[in-house]
């Protein structure tokens, strides 16, 4: 996916109360249960229904790396949805999210200001409104650029403009993300 989408998924995983199944057989059992059948699981993974049945029976134990990644990813997407929803609801209603990033920030501001882009490390809490926008966009399948735009707007308003108390005409350019971690 992308840096921001992956960070949101990792933040979700931090709220899990039980570990994700490790073996291919247990992962396949979970996926078949979630998709309500071996045919649907096979279509989702791009393998045959018979291969799914072999994993369920324990005849196949070690999937190829590509299939193992897809299987683990699909299980991770569906693991503990109510726990995820509860954590997101708290972030959207009261807590907000915390963004920890190192990226290149440039500015479009009044003449005579220092608007040259440079690397900055920023750890900043964003209010619940930005958390809601980010979660909704991620759930709707937004592109990495769209997610990046929401984060840039949030950092612009909260960090650089200090919630409207300074730098009123400032527009932030958020590029070259080295890393980005989300917590809520």
N, C-alpha and C positions, 0 to 999 in steps of 0.2 A: 504494500500500500504506500504509505508515506510516513514521514517523521511524526506528524501531528496525529494522524489516525492510529499509528502504532502506539504512541504515547497514551492516547485515550484508552486503547485496549489494555495496555499494561496497568493503567490506573484502575480499570475495572477488575483486573485479576488480583489486585492488592486487597480487594474486599472479600474475596472468596473465603468461605468458612470451612470448606473441605477441599482437599487436593484433587486435581484433575486426574482421572485414571491414567496410569502409565503404560500398561500393556496394550498391544494392538487389539487383542480380543475384547478387553473391557471397554476400550474406546469405541470399537465397532458395535458392541452391545448397546452402549449409550446412544450412539448415532442412529442405530436402527430403531430404537425405542422413540427417539425424538422425531424421526422422519416418518414413523409409523409404517415401516416395512423395509425389506431388503432391497426391493427394486428402487425405491426412492433414494436410499442410501447409496446404492451403486451409481445411480444417475448423478447424484451430487458429487461423488468422488471421481467419476469418469472411469469406472471399472465395471466388470460384469457382476451380475447378481450372484453367480456361482462363486466368484472370488469372495464376495461378502459372506456367503454361507460358509466358506472354508475358514475364514477368520473366526466366525462365530463358533464353529465346531472345534477350533483349536488346531486344525490341520496346518494352517499357515500361521506363523508366529512373528516373523520379521518382515515387515513391508519394506519395499524399496524406499530410498530416501525421499523421492518426490511424493509418493503416496503417503508416507509417514508424516510429512509436513502438511499435506492437505488434510489428512485425517485429524491430526492434532489441532489444526486451525479450525476445522468445522466443529470439533468437540468444544474447543475453547469459546467459540462464538455462542454456543448454546448452553454453556455450563452456568448453573445457578442464576437464572434470569431474575428471580425475585430479589436476590441479594444485590444484584447490579442496580435494579430499579430503585430499591430503597436508598442506596448510596447516592444515586443520581438525584433522586427526589430531595434528599437532604441538601445536596450541593446547589440545586436550583432554587430551593425555598429559603435556606438560611445561610449555608456555609460558603458558597462560591467555590472557586477553584484556585489552585496555586500553580503558577507557571514558573518553571526554572529553565532558563534558556541562555545559550550563547549564540548570538547571531549578529549580522551586520545591520546596523540601524543608520539610516540616512534621513534627512529632513527636508521638507519644503517649507521654508519660513521666510520671514521678512528679510530684506537685504541687510547685509552686515552681520548676520548671525553665523555661527559655526554649524553649517549644515553638511559638512563632508561626512560620507558614510564611514563608520568604523565599527570594529567588533566590540560588543558589550556583553557582559554577563549580568543578567537580570533575574532576580527572584521576586515575583510580585503576585499578590493575591488579586484575583479579579472578582467582581461582584456577581451575585447569582444571575443577573440578567445575561451576562456574557457566557456563563456556564450553560444556561438554557439554550442560547443560540448555538453554541458549539456542539452540545449534545444533539440538538434537533438536526443540525446540518450533517453531523456524522451519521446519525441514524438514517437520514434521507439519502445517504450515499454521495455526499458532496465531494468535490475534488479536493486535492491537497491545497490548491491555490485558494479555494473558497475558505477552507479551514484556516489557512494562513492569514487571510484577510480579516477574519473574525478576531484572531489572536492579536494581530497588528492593531486593529481598532481598539481592542480592550487595553493593550499596553499603552497606546497613544493617549487614551482618555485618563487612565488611572495613574500611570507612571510618569509620562512626560508632561501631560497637561495638569496633573495633580487634581483630577476631578473638576476641571474647569476653572481652577484658581489662577492659572498662569498659562503662558504660551498659547493664546487663543487661536491664532491662525496656523498652528503647527500641523503638518501632515507627516506621518511617520512612514518610512519605507523599510519594510522588514524582509531581508533577503539573506542568503547564504547561511542557513541555519546549521550550526555545528552540532548542537543537540537541543532537545526540548523535552522536558519531563512535566507531566501533569499529575497533580495530586488533588484529591478531594475527600 
